[in-house]
Structure formats: C-alpha cells, structure tokens
Amino acid sequence: MQFGPGFLPTFLYYFSGTALVFAFITAKALGVGFGSGLPQQVGAAGGVAAGLLAGYFYRTTTMTIAFKDKKAKNAFVTTLNDAMSKLGYRASEPLDEGVLVYEKPGIAKFLSGKVFVEITDSEATLASRALQVKQLQTVIQ
C-alpha cells in the first residue's frame, strides 16, 4: 500500500512553490523586471535548495518489522503505542482494516504529518515522513 509521495514529487512540490516566491520577492526587492532573467535565476536556486532539503526530510519512507508469533505482535503494538505517545502522537480513526493512523493533536497535526501503521499477522509496516520514521526507529528498535 502506498501512503505518500517519495522524493521526486516532494522535491517538485517544494521546488515550484519556493521558486515562485523567491522570483517574486527578488523582482520586487531589487526593482528588476522578469525580462532581465535575474528573478528566475534566484528563484531556481532557492527552489533547488528547498526542494532538495524537503525531498530528503519530508519524503515518505517506510520501515518494516517482522513478528515471530502473536506474542511478539502484541508486544510490538504495546511498544508502538508507548513510543507514539512519547513523540506526541495519538491514535485517530483507522484508515482501513489493519491500518492504524497516528497524528499529533491540535495545530501540530498540520505541520508534522501522519504516521500510518499497517499490521498483518507476520509484520508491521510504518510509513511517514523520513524525520518521523527515523525517530521511530530509535524509539522502537
């Protein structure tokens, strides 16, 4: 199951938005027109930098954890719930059968993104932004 965008869509999203903002600000701040090409060059440079950073930190990544038996699965779910509460997440409505969704409460949920956990009998797959997956790796494993 695909939960979110990878590197390329994330890069393109942040590149295009940042490039436009940088181009308009450069044109207004320096008093030059778009015919000079300078605003586009500054916008492209800012867009590449923002796109690369956002693509690295905000792309969707996954982590898979295998279970040996039902006891290990139950222990994982307990550990996961503890880890999510330590990181400030709470469970929200399940997305589907076997897919748990965690998000931060209040306005923070718009800035942090969701964590999706698909649990089967033999493994669990966690999907979220790369930053959250790295935090979860240190807490869970």
Secondary structure, 3 states (H helix, E strand, C coil): CCCCCCHHHHHHHHHHHHHHHHHHHHHHHHCCCHHHCHHHHHHHHHHHHHHHHHHHHHCEEEEEEECCCHHHHHHHHHHHHHHHHHCCCEECCCCECCEEEEECCCCHHHHHCCEEEEECCCEEEEEEEHHHHHHHHHHHC
